[in-house]
Amino acid sequence: MRSQEKYDPEDIESLMLHKQFHELYPEEKEFVLRHLESEDEYESMRSILIEIKDSFSNEEGHQPDRRIKSNLMKEFSTSNQRGITIWLNSLFVSDIPFYKRPATIVLAAIFVGVLFFILSPSFFNSNFSGNSNEIAQSLDLTKDTLPVDAPPPTESLAIDTSNANVLPAAVKPVVLAMIEGNQMEITEDVPTESSDGSLNDGFSGAAPTTASAPDVVLKEESSAKKSLEADMDNLATIASTTTLSNSPSVKSVSIQMSDKESAANTSVNMKRQLSLLDRLFTAR
Amino acid sequence: MIFQPSTPFKKLSDEQLMMLVSEKNAQAFEVIYDRYAKLLYNYFLRMLRKDKEKSEDFVQDLFTKIIRKPELFDPQRSFKTWIYSVAHNMCKNEYAKHDVRKEAHRDILYRSSSSDETNTGKEMDKSLFQEELNKALSDLDANKRTTFELRFHQELSIQEISVIMECSEGTVKSRIFYTLKHLNEKLKHFKNIIQVVFFILINQL
């Protein structure tokens, strides 16, 4: 041990623990002898100190009664009845990074579970299938309007020629669209003139074409069927409120709505009805 | 297993544990108890003349104070010095109530640190030495005895002892020095007796 500029009684204790008297430096001896009487006293104190340290280090000590701990833990729980706070403190431990905290992990697990539930096929399909059913029902007009087992509705279109001679202008475009769209030509003989030679169709403009048309082969496309049916709906609706005058003949036109399977029959009927209408137009 | 536990409580410092105790954390309190209960119990045993019941009461009272008023501990200071300060004050109050010194002298005659009757010769020497040591310490005043106990039994530093006993470091050093000198005077003859007995036994063999 190097000599120090300042000695104090604590150094005597450390000197005694580490050195015998003859091992001391001259400065240290001088310092020791300032506080102790002789070398014998130094050695005597040194042996006592070593014995004390040895005795205390080997002493295992006594344990307090275990009931003390249990009593204290009960006391702690009763005096600190804040279960939620303790639980929250254990979740929000501040000594660890944010991503390692139990609360963060629990929230992340909940979030992943909710996300999985929302995106799961069963959850998605149950909602979508419900919507799809609704959409299908709304689009499936034939199902609602035309039940399969129900007889096709029939509407009779009665053209009352005894009344006014005016045919609403809305009828002509519909009929022309039906003709043009279906590319149909009239095959039956169509009377070109009425009995009185006049035909008041109520339209302005050129007179309709004559009936002396060559035989026409009925041509129908699949897309024209639907438009034909729609047009027939319109015609039936309009014609039900339409009155024709000076018609050479009064014919009742039966418009039979058919389902998809009897679309061909509908086209034939349509052909006949168009021929009748043409007769009306040409007669006027 | 996705979840990983947070920092174990046993790795936290005393000051960190006390902050958790003030937040009503029972696990932190349990760790504090496990660290200091035995040390304080043996300290009380030595300061209260081996009175087991009273020492256990003191341990329970001290930790009950921690439970009820954890805010009394200042996190800025060392918990070790704080808890020993509390223990020291409890012993001081006890000395003020009773004249312990007279009882201590009587108790030392009838109690020893080791009561095992099957001790070997060396262990008997140690047992006898401790009895003599305790007897010599009982002659000292409370401050010197406490200083000696904290220094050599609890192995605290001079600075820590000065904080606990609210005195200067020089005072602590002086007390230790004079305690050793006193013990040397009291136990010198005991050492001599042991050496003589040992010498005799060796010669007979």
Interface residues (C-beta under 8 A of the other chain):
Chain A: D8 P9 E10 I12 E13 H35 E41 S44 M45 S47 I48 L49 E51 I52 K53 S55 F56 N58 E59 G61 H62 Q63 P64 D65 I68 K69 N71 L72 M73 E75 F76 S77 S79 N80 R82 T85 I86 N89 S90 V93 D95 I96 K100 R101 P102 I105 A109
Chain B: I2 F3 Q4 S6 T7 L12 Q16 L20 E23 K24 N25 A26 F29 E30 Y33 A37 K38 L39 Y41 N42 L45 K52 S55 E56 V59 Q60 F63 T64 I67 R68 S113 K126 F129 Q130 L133 F152 H153 I158 G170 K173 S174 I176 F177 L180 K181 L183 N184 L187 K188 K191
